[in-house]
Amino acid sequence: MINKKNKTYFFVVISFVCIAFIVGFHILDGRNITLFDPIIEYIKQYHIKDVVNIVAILSGISAILVGIASIRISNLGAVKEYFQQGDNKEYTTARHNLYKKFDENVPIDPNDADASNTVSFFHFWGLMVKKKYLPFWVFKSASGYAVIRLYEGLQEMIEIRRVDNPEYAEYFEWIYRKCRKVLKCSEATNPVQVEKKQNEETSFLSESELKTIGFLKYGTNVLVSRKASIYNPEQIVLGDNIRIDDFCILSGNIKLGSYIHISAYTCLIGGVKGIILQDFVTVSSRCAVYAVSDDFSGEQLNNSMIPTAYRSVIEGRVILEDYVSVGTGSTILPGVKLEEGAAVGAMSFVKHTLEGWKIYAGAPCRYVKDRNQNMKQLRAVLQNSGEYEESR
């Protein structure tokens, strides 16, 4: 598709033949060469020169138009081919794996298959841009930022490979420098406004703001509301694909796995013992999960403003295993474990460990019925789709 030829040369040849004819006619007409007099008279009599002029002009215009159209069609074909190859599962998986290694500061092996595939991909398309087969405007977007991040992450590996092959990734470097020059300069022109615009467009914290909070660790696609309250962030671990909504409170020792949604007005009080939410856990709005609480029997004073000597604090790790769902307005006390697949109905009070793949409701909650386990099959489908991420 990229190297498809066009028919522009056909019109160009006709134009040149016509021009040569006209020039030859004027040369012969101005000289006394009797040999060509009959031919010249014939041309004048039948206005052949005028016809040739018209043909030359039309052929020239046609050549220009066909040339422009062919170049544009060829460029659009190259753009389509670039994005089709870029969306190929092999390349998307390779880029995803590399980003994960970059985030975890894992050294890239010179023979790493994902790195080699990515370098080859951008080396080829860098060459296509330099040779004018692919327009550069394709990289004035997310593709350009991907080039910058990938090249800078793979630079050390590329230098090692260049010991044996000095031209290794030559055009990958060329397109990287071109992208960096254009995109970094455009960013630098108005950084404050760009950050402000991003903040205005979303109610969730930006990447830079997440870093500023100081979480012990957090993964990718983490959405934390600007209206959520985070205490002791140095004790909090967030996995991948997490959403924490408005007015949530997270405090103390908390570890969240992947694919978790904590809805509005919910609080997780981890204390020292901690709260663990594994994967695919949903906690609905206005829930309260406590790993630490006061003794309300009346034997001791209770609340956080009382000196420890006058309080009786109850502590116990809370664990919500895979596929657990907690209905709105529910409360979970210290030391409780909700086993895999357990579901708690709205307004429930949970003070004991619940068996897996059963539905409970009430205050205190009681067994209602068994729960469908189709979620396991759907998880397997998600894993095979290539979109699955797990942080455990």
Secondary structure, 3 states (H helix, E strand, C coil): CCCCCCCHHHHHHHHHHHHHHHHHHHHHHCCCCHHHHHHHHHHHHCCHHHHHHHHHHHHHHHHHHHHHHHHHHHHHHHHHHHHHHHCCHHHHHHHHHHHHHHHCCCCCCCCCHHHHHHHHHHHHHHHHHHCCCCCHHHHCCHHHHHHHHHHHHHHHHHHHHCCCCCCCCHHHHHHHHHHHHHHHHHHHHCHHHHHHHHHHHCCECCHHHHHHHCCCEECCCEEEECCCEEECHHHEEECCCEEECCCCEEECCEEECCCEEECCCCEEECCCCCEEECCCCEECCCCEEECEEECCCCCCECCCCCCHHHECEEECCEEECCCCEECCCCEECCCCEECCCCEECCCCEECCCECCCEEEEECCEEEEEECCCHHHHHHHHHHHCCCCCCCC
